[in-house]
Amino acid sequence: MPDFQIVALNEAVTQTNLTGKRGEIVREYLGYIEQLRDGSAGVLHADEGETTAAIRRRLGSAAELAGQKLVVKRVGGAVYFWQENNKGKPSRRGRPRRSGKS
């Protein structure tokens, strides 16, 4: 008789979508994201044969899969990342308003 278990939906999606070499890499990056705490940031340094663009892309796809928003910044051969904090009012886009004085 098979063994039946109830699992969270996001765990089922993660386990079924992350197969092969790409899945292994994304799981590794999910682990990095899960280690972040409030007020902390992570840094990843590019190894030989790896680009910072690839690290940024992998962080973005792992964050999207985890349902989180990250701020990702590159400085030289390092990529810094932290959870986006939208506790204030949303930022405005476009040109700033003119002051009322002429």
N, CA, C and O atoms as a GROMACS GRO file, in nm:
protein
  408
    1MET      N    1   0.085  -0.118   0.000
    1MET     CA    2   0.000   0.000   0.000
    1MET      C    3   0.090   0.124   0.000
    1MET      O    4   0.190   0.126   0.072
    2PRO      N    5   0.057   0.227  -0.079
    2PRO     CA    6   0.139   0.348  -0.084
    2PRO      C    7   0.128   0.430   0.044
    2PRO      O    8   0.029   0.421   0.117
    3ASP      N    9   0.231   0.509   0.070
    3ASP     CA   10   0.234   0.596   0.188
    3ASP      C   11   0.180   0.732   0.145
    3ASP      O   12   0.236   0.795   0.055
    4PHE      N   13   0.071   0.780   0.208
    4PHE     CA   14   0.006   0.906   0.173
    4PHE      C   15   0.043   1.013   0.274
    4PHE      O   16   0.043   0.989   0.395
    5GLN      N   17   0.075   1.134   0.223
    5GLN     CA   18   0.104   1.248   0.308
    5GLN      C   19   0.042   1.373   0.249
    5GLN      O   20   0.025   1.383   0.127
    6ILE      N   21   0.010   1.468   0.334
    6ILE     CA   22  -0.036   1.600   0.291
    6ILE      C   23   0.085   1.692   0.300
    6ILE      O   24   0.153   1.697   0.403
    7VAL      N   25   0.114   1.766   0.192
    7VAL     CA   26   0.226   1.860   0.190
    7VAL      C   27   0.174   1.997   0.148
    7VAL      O   28   0.067   2.008   0.087
    8ALA      N   29   0.250   2.099   0.180
    8ALA     CA   30   0.213   2.235   0.141
    8ALA      C   31   0.221   2.246  -0.012
    8ALA      O   32   0.303   2.181  -0.077
    9LEU      N   33   0.134   2.328  -0.068
    9LEU     CA   34   0.128   2.343  -0.213
    9LEU      C   35   0.260   2.396  -0.269
    9LEU      O   36   0.306   2.349  -0.372
   10ASN      N   37   0.321   2.495  -0.200
   10ASN     CA   38   0.447   2.548  -0.252
   10ASN      C   39   0.557   2.444  -0.249
   10ASN      O   40   0.645   2.446  -0.335
   11GLU      N   41   0.556   2.352  -0.154
   11GLU     CA   42   0.654   2.244  -0.152
   11GLU      C   43   0.633   2.150  -0.270
   11GLU      O   44   0.729   2.106  -0.333
   12ALA      N   45   0.508   2.120  -0.301
   12ALA     CA   46   0.478   2.033  -0.416
   12ALA      C   47   0.522   2.098  -0.546
   12ALA      O   48   0.580   2.031  -0.632
   13VAL      N   49   0.496   2.227  -0.562
   13VAL     CA   50   0.536   2.298  -0.683
   13VAL      C   51   0.688   2.302  -0.693
   13VAL      O   52   0.744   2.280  -0.800
   14THR      N   53   0.754   2.330  -0.582
   14THR     CA   54   0.900   2.337  -0.582
   14THR      C   55   0.961   2.202  -0.618
   14THR      O   56   1.053   2.196  -0.700
   15GLN      N   57   0.911   2.096  -0.560
   15GLN     CA   58   0.968   1.963  -0.585
   15GLN      C   59   0.943   1.915  -0.727
   15GLN      O   60   1.026   1.843  -0.783
   16THR      N   61   0.830   1.952  -0.787
   16THR     CA   62   0.800   1.904  -0.922
   16THR      C   63   0.862   1.991  -1.030
   16THR      O   64   0.890   1.942  -1.139
   17ASN      N   65   0.883   2.119  -1.002
   17ASN     CA   66   0.940   2.209  -1.103
   17ASN      C   67   1.092   2.210  -1.102
   17ASN      O   68   1.154   2.246  -1.203
   18LEU      N   69   1.152   2.172  -0.993
   18LEU     CA   70   1.297   2.182  -0.980
   18LEU      C   71   1.363   2.045  -0.996
   18LEU      O   72   1.400   1.980  -0.899
   19THR      N   73   1.377   2.004  -1.120
   19THR     CA   74   1.441   1.876  -1.147
   19THR      C   75   1.567   1.900  -1.228
   19THR      O   76   1.581   2.003  -1.295
   20GLY      N   77   1.658   1.807  -1.224
   20GLY     CA   78   1.780   1.816  -1.302
   20GLY      C   79   1.880   1.915  -1.245
   20GLY      O   80   1.870   1.955  -1.129
   21LYS      N   81   1.976   1.952  -1.328
   21LYS     CA   82   2.085   2.041  -1.287
   21LYS      C   83   2.032   2.180  -1.248
   21LYS      O   84   2.074   2.236  -1.147
   22ARG      N   85   1.940   2.234  -1.329
   22ARG     CA   86   1.884   2.366  -1.299
   22ARG      C   87   1.809   2.365  -1.166
   22ARG      O   88   1.820   2.460  -1.088
   23GLY      N   89   1.735   2.261  -1.141
   23GLY     CA   90   1.662   2.249  -1.016
   23GLY      C   91   1.755   2.244  -0.895
   23GLY      O   92   1.726   2.300  -0.790
   24GLU      N   93   1.866   2.174  -0.912
   24GLU     CA   94   1.966   2.166  -0.805
   24GLU      C   95   2.022   2.304  -0.774
   24GLU      O   96   2.040   2.339  -0.657
   25ILE      N   97   2.050   2.382  -0.877
   25ILE     CA   98   2.105   2.516  -0.859
   25ILE      C   99   2.002   2.607  -0.792
   25ILE      O  100   2.036   2.681  -0.699
   26VAL      N  101   1.877   2.602  -0.837
   26VAL     CA  102   1.773   2.688  -0.780
   26VAL      C  103   1.749   2.651  -0.634
   26VAL      O  104   1.726   2.740  -0.551
   27ARG      N  105   1.753   2.522  -0.600
   27ARG     CA  106   1.737   2.482  -0.460
   27ARG      C  107   1.850   2.540  -0.374
   27ARG      O  108   1.827   2.581  -0.261
   28GLU      N  109   1.970   2.542  -0.429
   28GLU     CA  110   2.083   2.600  -0.357
   28GLU      C  111   2.058   2.749  -0.330
   28GLU      O  112   2.083   2.796  -0.219
   29TYR      N  113   2.009   2.822  -0.429
   29TYR     CA  114   1.983   2.965  -0.413
   29TYR      C  115   1.864   2.988  -0.320
   29TYR      O  116   1.861   3.088  -0.248
   30LEU      N  117   1.764   2.899  -0.322
   30LEU     CA  118   1.654   2.910  -0.227
   30LEU      C  119   1.706   2.899  -0.084
   30LEU      O  120   1.658   2.967   0.006
   31GLY      N  121   1.804   2.814  -0.064
   31GLY     CA  122   1.866   2.800   0.068
   31GLY      C  123   1.932   2.930   0.113
   31GLY      O  124   1.925   2.966   0.231
   32TYR      N  125   1.997   3.000   0.019
   32TYR     CA  126   2.059   3.129   0.053
   32TYR      C  127   1.952   3.229   0.094
   32TYR      O  128   1.969   3.302   0.192
   33ILE      N  129   1.844   3.234   0.020
   33ILE     CA  130   1.737   3.331   0.048
   33ILE      C  131   1.670   3.300   0.182
   33ILE      O  132   1.638   3.391   0.258
   34GLU      N  133   1.649   3.172   0.210
   34GLU     CA  134   1.583   3.134   0.336
   34GLU      C  135   1.667   3.168   0.458
   34GLU      O  136   1.612   3.182   0.568
   35GLN      N  137   1.797   3.183   0.443
   35GLN     CA  138   1.883   3.216   0.555
   35GLN      C  139   1.877   3.364   0.594
   35GLN      O  140   1.924   3.401   0.702
   36LEU      N  141   1.819   3.448   0.508
   36LEU     CA  142   1.811   3.590   0.538
   36LEU      C  143   1.715   3.615   0.654
   36LEU      O  144   1.608   3.555   0.661
   37ARG      N  145   1.754   3.702   0.742
   37ARG     CA  146   1.670   3.745   0.853
   37ARG      C  147   1.642   3.894   0.832
   37ARG      O  148   1.705   3.958   0.750
   38ASP      N  149   1.545   3.947   0.908
   38ASP     CA  150   1.515   4.089   0.899
   38ASP      C  151   1.640   4.170   0.932
   38ASP      O  152   1.706   4.146   1.032
   39GLY      N  153   1.670   4.265   0.848
   39GLY     CA  154   1.784   4.352   0.871
   39GLY      C  155   1.917   4.292   0.831
   39GLY      O  156   2.021   4.349   0.862
   40SER      N  157   1.915   4.179   0.762
   40SER     CA  158   2.042   4.120   0.719
   40SER      C  159   2.045   4.109   0.567
   40SER      O  160   1.941   4.112   0.501
   41ALA      N  161   2.164   4.096   0.514
   41ALA     CA  162   2.183   4.084   0.370
   41ALA      C  163   2.280   3.970   0.345
   41ALA      O  164   2.354   3.928   0.434
   42GLY      N  165   2.278   3.919   0.224
   42GLY     CA  166   2.370   3.815   0.184
   42GLY      C  167   2.462   3.865   0.075
   42GLY      O  168   2.430   3.963   0.006
   43VAL      N  169   2.574   3.800   0.059
   43VAL     CA  170   2.667   3.834  -0.049
   43VAL      C  171   2.716   3.704  -0.110
   43VAL      O  172   2.752   3.610  -0.039
   44LEU      N  173   2.717   3.699  -0.241
   44LEU     CA  174   2.769   3.586  -0.316
   44LEU      C  175   2.882   3.635  -0.405
   44LEU      O  176   2.868   3.736  -0.474
   45HIS      N  177   2.992   3.564  -0.404
   45HIS     CA  178   3.106   3.599  -0.487
   45HIS      C  179   3.111   3.503  -0.604
   45HIS      O  180   3.095   3.382  -0.587
   46ALA      N  181   3.134   3.556  -0.723
   46ALA     CA  182   3.139   3.473  -0.844
   46ALA      C  183   3.263   3.387  -0.843
   46ALA      O  184   3.374   3.436  -0.822
   47ASP      N  185   3.245   3.258  -0.867
   47ASP     CA  186   3.357   3.166  -0.881
   47ASP      C  187   3.413   3.176  -1.022
   47ASP      O  188   3.357   3.245  -1.108
   48GLU      N  189   3.522   3.109  -1.044
   48GLU     CA  190   3.581   3.108  -1.178
   48GLU      C  191   3.484   3.039  -1.274
   48GLU      O  192   3.432   2.932  -1.245
   49GLY      N  193   3.462   3.102  -1.388
   49GLY     CA  194   3.370   3.047  -1.487
   49GLY      C  195   3.225   3.083  -1.460
   49GLY      O  196   3.136   3.035  -1.531
   50GLU      N  197   3.199   3.165  -1.361
   50GLU     CA  198   3.063   3.206  -1.326
   50GLU      C  199   3.055   3.358  -1.334
   50GLU      O  200   3.151   3.427  -1.298
   51THR      N  201   2.944   3.409  -1.381
   51THR     CA  202   2.930   3.554  -1.394
   51THR      C  203   2.835   3.608  -1.288
   51THR      O  204   2.751   3.535  -1.234
   52THR      N  205   2.850   3.736  -1.258
   52THR     CA  206   2.758   3.799  -1.163
   52THR      C  207   2.618   3.808  -1.223
   52THR      O  208   2.518   3.807  -1.150
   53ALA      N  209   2.609   3.816  -1.355
   53ALA     CA  210   2.477   3.819  -1.420
   53ALA      C  211   2.404   3.687  -1.396
   53ALA      O  212   2.283   3.687  -1.373
   54ALA      N  213   2.475   3.576  -1.401
   54ALA     CA  214   2.414   3.446  -1.375
   54ALA      C  215   2.367   3.437  -1.230
   54ALA      O  216   2.259   3.384  -1.202
   55ILE      N  217   2.447   3.488  -1.138
   55ILE     CA  218   2.409   3.487  -0.996
   55ILE      C  219   2.283   3.570  -0.976
   55ILE      O  220   2.191   3.528  -0.905
   56ARG      N  221   2.278   3.689  -1.036
   56ARG     CA  222   2.160   3.775  -1.024
   56ARG      C  223   2.037   3.706  -1.080
   56ARG      O  224   1.930   3.710  -1.018
   57ARG      N  225   2.051   3.643  -1.195
   57ARG     CA  226   1.938   3.575  -1.260
   57ARG      C  227   1.888   3.460  -1.172
   57ARG      O  228   1.768   3.442  -1.156
   58ARG      N  229   1.980   3.383  -1.117
   58ARG     CA  230   1.941   3.270  -1.032
   58ARG      C  231   1.874   3.317  -0.904
   58ARG      O  232   1.777   3.257  -0.858
   59LEU      N  233   1.925   3.424  -0.846
   59LEU     CA  234   1.862   3.480  -0.725
   59LEU      C  235   1.720   3.526  -0.756
   59LEU      O  236   1.628   3.502  -0.678
   60GLY      N  237   1.704   3.592  -0.871
   60GLY     CA  238   1.571   3.641  -0.910
   60GLY      C  239   1.471   3.528  -0.930
   60GLY      O  240   1.358   3.538  -0.884
   61SER      N  241   1.512   3.422  -0.997
   61SER     CA  242   1.419   3.312  -1.021
   61SER      C  243   1.389   3.237  -0.892
   61SER      O  244   1.276   3.191  -0.873
   62ALA      N  245   1.488   3.223  -0.804
   62ALA     CA  246   1.463   3.156  -0.676
   62ALA      C  247   1.370   3.241  -0.588
   62ALA      O  248   1.281   3.187  -0.521
   63ALA      N  249   1.390   3.372  -0.587
   63ALA     CA  250   1.303   3.460  -0.508
   63ALA      C  251   1.160   3.457  -0.560
   63ALA      O  252   1.066   3.455  -0.482
   64GLU      N  253   1.145   3.456  -0.691
   64GLU     CA  254   1.010   3.450  -0.750
   64GLU      C  255   0.942   3.320  -0.711
   64GLU      O  256   0.823   3.319  -0.678
   65LEU      N  257   1.015   3.212  -0.716
   65LEU     CA  258   0.960   3.082  -0.678
   65LEU      C  259   0.921   3.079  -0.531
   65LEU      O  260   0.822   3.016  -0.494
   66ALA      N  261   0.998   3.148  -0.447
   66ALA     CA  262   0.970   3.154  -0.304
   66ALA      C  263   0.863   3.258  -0.271
   66ALA      O  264   0.816   3.264  -0.157
   67GLY      N  265   0.823   3.339  -0.368
   67GLY     CA  266   0.721   3.441  -0.344
   67GLY      C  267   0.774   3.560  -0.267
   67GLY      O  268   0.698   3.625  -0.195
   68GLN      N  269   0.903   3.588  -0.280
   68GLN     CA  270   0.964   3.699  -0.209
   68GLN      C  271   1.020   3.799  -0.308
   68GLN      O  272   1.048   3.766  -0.424
   69LYS      N  273   1.036   3.922  -0.261
   69LYS     CA  274   1.098   4.026  -0.342
   69LYS      C  275   1.234   4.056  -0.284
   69LYS      O  276   1.248   4.080  -0.164
   70LEU      N  277   1.334   4.056  -0.370
   70LEU     CA  278   1.471   4.083  -0.327
   70LEU      C  279   1.523   4.208  -0.395
   70LEU      O  280   1.484   4.242  -0.507
   71VAL      N  281   1.611   4.275  -0.326
   71VAL     CA  282   1.692   4.381  -0.384
   71VAL      C  283   1.827   4.316  -0.412
   71VAL      O  284   1.888   4.258  -0.322
   72VAL      N  285   1.874   4.325  -0.537
   72VAL     CA  286   1.999   4.261  -0.576
   72VAL      C  287   2.089   4.368  -0.636
   72VAL      O  288   2.051   4.437  -0.731
   73LYS      N  289   2.209   4.381  -0.580
   73LYS     CA  290   2.306   4.481  -0.627
   73LYS      C  291   2.440   4.414  -0.653
   73LYS      O  292   2.483   4.327  -0.577
   74ARG      N  293   2.505   4.453  -0.762
   74ARG     CA  294   2.636   4.399  -0.796
   74ARG      C  295   2.744   4.501  -0.767
   74ARG      O  296   2.731   4.618  -0.802
   75VAL      N  297   2.850   4.456  -0.701
   75VAL     CA  298   2.966   4.541  -0.675
   75VAL      C  299   3.089   4.458  -0.713
   75VAL      O  300   3.128   4.366  -0.641
   76GLY      N  301   3.149   4.491  -0.825
   76GLY     CA  302   3.265   4.415  -0.872
   76GLY      C  303   3.226   4.272  -0.899
   76GLY      O  304   3.135   4.245  -0.977
   77GLY      N  305   3.296   4.178  -0.836
   77GLY     CA  306   3.267   4.036  -0.854
   77GLY      C  307   3.176   3.979  -0.747
   77GLY      O  308   3.165   3.858  -0.734
   78ALA      N  309   3.109   4.066  -0.671
   78ALA     CA  310   3.020   4.022  -0.563
   78ALA      C  311   2.877   4.069  -0.591
   78ALA      O  312   2.855   4.173  -0.653
   79VAL      N  313   2.782   3.990  -0.546
   79VAL     CA  314   2.640   4.024  -0.559
   79VAL      C  315   2.581   4.027  -0.419
   79VAL      O  316   2.580   3.926  -0.349
   80TYR      N  317   2.530   4.144  -0.379
   80TYR     CA  318   2.465   4.162  -0.250
   80TYR      C  319   2.315   4.152  -0.270
   80TYR      O  320   2.262   4.198  -0.372
   81PHE      N  321   2.246   4.094  -0.175
   81PHE     CA  322   2.100   4.082  -0.185
   81PHE      C  323   2.037   4.084  -0.047
   81PHE      O  324   2.096   4.039   0.051
   82TRP      N  325   1.915   4.138  -0.042
   82TRP     CA  326   1.837   4.143   0.081
   82TRP      C  327   1.691   4.151   0.044
   82TRP      O  328   1.655   4.180  -0.070
   83GLN      N  329   1.606   4.125   0.143
   83GLN     CA  330   1.462   4.127   0.119
   83GLN      C  331   1.414   4.271   0.107
   83GLN      O  332   1.454   4.357   0.186
   84GLU      N  333   1.330   4.294   0.009
   84GLU     CA  334   1.276   4.428  -0.013
   84GLU      C  335   1.178   4.461   0.098
   84GLU      O  336   1.097   4.377   0.138
   85ASN      N  337   1.186   4.583   0.148
   85ASN     CA  338   1.101   4.626   0.258
   85ASN      C  339   1.008   4.735   0.208
   85ASN      O  340   1.052   4.849   0.189
   86ASN      N  341   0.881   4.704   0.185
   86ASN     CA  342   0.783   4.800   0.134
   86ASN      C  343   0.689   4.845   0.244
   86ASN      O  344   0.568   4.849   0.224
   87LYS      N  345   0.742   4.879   0.360
   87LYS     CA  346   0.655   4.917   0.471
   87LYS      C  347   0.612   5.063   0.465
   87LYS      O  348   0.522   5.103   0.538
   88GLY      N  349   0.674   5.143   0.381
   88GLY     CA  350   0.636   5.283   0.367
   88GLY      C  351   0.538   5.298   0.252
   88GLY      O  352   0.480   5.201   0.204
   89LYS      N  353   0.522   5.422   0.209
   89LYS     CA  354   0.434   5.443   0.095
   89LYS      C  355   0.508   5.400  -0.031
   89LYS      O  356   0.631   5.406  -0.036
   90PRO      N  357   0.436   5.358  -0.133
   90PRO     CA  358   0.502   5.313  -0.255
   90PRO      C  359   0.577   5.427  -0.323
   90PRO      O  360   0.535   5.543  -0.316
   91SER      N  361   0.687   5.395  -0.386
   91SER     CA  362   0.765   5.499  -0.453
   91SER      C  363   0.691   5.547  -0.578
   91SER      O  364   0.621   5.471  -0.644
   92ARG      N  365   0.708   5.674  -0.606
   92ARG     CA  366   0.644   5.734  -0.723
   92ARG      C  367   0.735   5.718  -0.842
   92ARG      O  368   0.857   5.721  -0.829
   93ARG      N  369   0.675   5.702  -0.956
   93ARG     CA  370   0.752   5.694  -1.078
   93ARG      C  371   0.737   5.824  -1.153
   93ARG      O  372   0.639   5.896  -1.135
   94GLY      N  373   0.833   5.853  -1.236
   94GLY     CA  374   0.822   5.970  -1.321
   94GLY      C  375   0.887   6.093  -1.264
   94GLY      O  376   0.964   6.088  -1.168
   95ARG      N  377   0.853   6.203  -1.325
   95ARG     CA  378   0.913   6.331  -1.290
   95ARG      C  379   0.856   6.386  -1.160
   95ARG      O  380   0.735   6.374  -1.137
   96PRO      N  381   0.938   6.446  -1.074
   96PRO     CA  382   0.886   6.503  -0.949
   96PRO      C  383   0.795   6.623  -0.976
   96PRO      O  384   0.809   6.690  -1.078
   97ARG      N  385   0.704   6.647  -0.885
   97ARG     CA  386   0.611   6.760  -0.899
   97ARG      C  387   0.684   6.892  -0.881
   97ARG      O  388   0.784   6.900  -0.808
   98ARG      N  389   0.633   6.994  -0.947
   98ARG     CA  390   0.686   7.130  -0.929
   98ARG      C  391   0.638   7.185  -0.796
   98ARG      O  392   0.528   7.153  -0.750
   99SER      N  393   0.719   7.265  -0.735
   99SER     CA  394   0.675   7.326  -0.610
   99SER      C  395   0.570   7.432  -0.644
   99SER      O  396   0.564   7.480  -0.758
  100GLY      N  397   0.488   7.469  -0.548
  100GLY     CA  398   0.379   7.564  -0.570
  100GLY      C  399   0.427   7.706  -0.593
  100GLY      O  400   0.349   7.789  -0.638
  101LYS      N  401   0.551   7.735  -0.564
  101LYS     CA  402   0.605   7.871  -0.579
  101LYS      C  403   0.667   7.886  -0.717
  101LYS      O  404   0.736   7.796  -0.765
  102SER      N  405   0.642   7.998  -0.781
  102SER     CA  406   0.696   8.021  -0.915
  102SER      C  407   0.820   8.104  -0.913
  102SER      O  408   0.878   8.132  -1.019
   0.00000   0.00000   0.00000
